[in-house]
Amino acid sequence: MDDSTQGENWWKRLSGGLKRTSSSLGGAVTGLVSKRKLDAETLEELQNELIRADLGLEFSARFADALGEGRFEKTITSDEVKEALAGEIEKVLAGVAKPLELTTRPFVILVAGVNGSGKTTTIGKLASRFRAEGKRVMLVAGDTFRAAAIDQLKIWGERTDAIVMAREPGADAASLAFDAISAAKTQSVDVVLVDTAGRLQNRTELMGELEKMVRVIRKVEPTAPHSVLLVLDATVGQNALSQVEIFGKTAGVTGLVMTKLDSTARGGILIAIADKFGLPVHFIGVGEGVDDLAPFTARDFARAVVGLED
């Protein structure tokens, strides 16, 4: 399959996955500006619609101000608003759309997130991607609280032909991570993906365990973890902002993966997160399939989220 076909297929999956968000957001824009002048009331209503779509207070206010400049009291079409909105969204996202670069070996990726965010599945999809690139991959079943998470990771290990390091449920996750990274250094492993127990950001004792895991990993490899990925579930909307803030303080999050964009009309939250935190967004997921997790690109997302054709 050539690159253009792959790009086409991904665009279809992305625009299809974001259909709920684009229908909600696009419908609100169309309903608001059709046959109306761009006066102060219209701009205020538009700003409120963007806030309702989870794009964030600061971004929404900025966009409404920018849209009014030079167009105030003029009629405007919904497509003109969508084009302008996509352009402003792209500006915000361009600074955070960064690939995950493996800069050392073994490259240790710690994957964190709350229960149900799609963390273990994301690890499996990343393992599949790295294996397809010919890399030697190790999966570490650091979610020792849930037997199901350990089993799930073992299945992904078999499916992707990756090494799996696991212990019985209830084992010390930090100790497992220490042993796994020690082994990875002697086994020519390229990438180590460390699963962690899903934890609510307001449970201080669980967040303390995550901090311990990071400390113990550094005992065996001072520069690790080389990447701390926070997996966010798009369906939680505004709650994702506090997850980024608290996991950032606890685990030193270096990048984001957003999942379940196909299951919600709240995909706009990614824009609010990018605008507020400026953290790299490495991957987004728009479905259950292995190929439905792909590197994040600003222009594609910006146009898909407002319902514009590529």
C-alpha positions, 0 to 999 in steps of 0.5 A: 500500500502506498503512502497516499492510500494509507493517508486516505484510509487514515483520513477516512478513519479520522473524519469518521471517528470524529463524526460525533464531535464534528456533527455537534460542533458543525451543527452548532456553528451552522445553526448560529451564523446562518443568515445572521450578521456577525454582531456582538450577540452572535459572537458571544453565542458562538463563544458559548457554543465553543465552550460547550464543545469543550474547546476551552474558555481561553481558546473560545474567547480568542477565536470569537475576538479574532473572527470579529476583526474585519468582519464585524456587522457583516454576514458570514457563512458557516463554511467561512466560520468553520475554515477560520475555526480550523485554522485557529485550531491548527495553530494551537495544535501545530506546536504539540503534534510531535512524533514519539522519537526513540532516542536510546536503547532500551527506550523506556516508556511508562504508560499512565492513566485512570481506569478505563482510559484504554491504557493497556490496549494502547500499549498493545497497539504501540507494541504492534507498531514498534514490532512492525518497524522491526524493533524488539519490544518488552511489555511489563505488566505493572498493573499488578492490581488487576489479574485481567490487565496482566492477562490482557498484556500477555495476550498482546505479547503473544499477538505481537511477539513481544517479550512479556514480564509479569508476576502474580496479581498483588506483586510489587509493581516497582520491583517488577519494573526494576527487574524488567529494565535490568533484563531489557538491558541484557537482552538487546530490547529496543523499547520497554512499555511499562503498564501501570495500575489505573488510578484516579488522580485524587487518590494520593496513595495510588499516585504515591505508588506511581512516584515510587515506580519512577524512583525505582526505575531510575535506580536501574537506569538513571535516564529512564523513563525516557517517556511518560505517556498519559492515556486520556479518554476523550469521553470524560471531557473537562475531567481530562484537564485535571488528569493532565495537571495531577499526573504531570506533577506526580509522574512527570508526563512528557506526552499524551495519547488520546483514545476513544475519539470515535465514542464521543462528541467531546473531542474538542477537549484535546484543543483545550488541553493543548492550549493550556498545557502545551504537552506533546500529543503523540498519538490519537485513537479513533477505534478498536483496531490496531491501525486505529491508533496513529501519530497525531497531525494538527491539520488533519485533526483541525479539519476533521473536528469541525467537519471539513473535507481534507 
